[in-house]
Amino acid sequence: MSEEDFTKLYRYFDTRFSEVEKQFEKVHDENSKTLNAVDAYAKRAETYMQEMLALAHKVDRLEQWIMKVAEATGVKLTA
């Protein structure tokens, strides 16, 4: 292999590796965007679940209060 052939081969591989690196960077950026979107969704889902738990606790307290009031006033509640 002559030095000129080697230089051509080197340039070819250098160009190809540069293209591959650009593609990897693009894929990395797309993956980062996807992961950020998933993280944001997970945070919203967690917040929603916490709000639902708080709401369920509040409803339970109100039901207990209603039962106590009904018992104290002699009102029969049906399910």
MODELLER restraints for C-alpha pairs under 7 A, 6 or more apart:
rsr = mdl.restraints
at = mdl.atoms
rsr.add(forms.Gaussian(group=physical.xy_distance, feature=features.Distance(at['CA:70:A'], at['CA:76:A']), mean=6.58, stdev=0.5))
